[in-house]
Amino acid sequence: MAKEYGENWEGVELMIEYLQELRVRDGNQVKIINSHIFKEKYMTDDEIEEKKIQFSKKIRGIYSSDGKNLEIIDNIITEVR
């Protein structure tokens, strides 16, 4: 069975997984908001920066709609595999 499983994956390109960690301060609390990004090809530095900006804006928008002011401490994207 394992041999058949291995044969089924021949020629298949696996997705590259990235983990995005957004560290934010909400009042006196520091929170980490995670997001996973899946791409067929490696992201360039410009693509990574664009993803960081998009995610930061999205999370800020969610919090501001609740009347909260969010301070972004750090925004990191790392390749998982």
Stockholm file with secondary structure:
# STOCKHOLM 1.0

chainA/1-81         MAKEYGENWEGVELMIEYLQELRVRDGNQVKIINSHIFKEKYMTDDEIEEKKIQFSKKIRGIYSSDGKNLEIIDNIITEVR
#=GR chainA/1-81 SS CHHHHHHHTTTCCCCEEEEEEEEEEETTEEEEEEEEEEESSCCCHHHHHHHHHHHHHHHHHHHHHTTCCCEEEEEEEEECC
#=GC SS_cons        CHHHHHHHTTTCCCCEEEEEEEEEEETTEEEEEEEEEEESSCCCHHHHHHHHHHHHHHHHHHHHHTTCCCEEEEEEEEECC
//
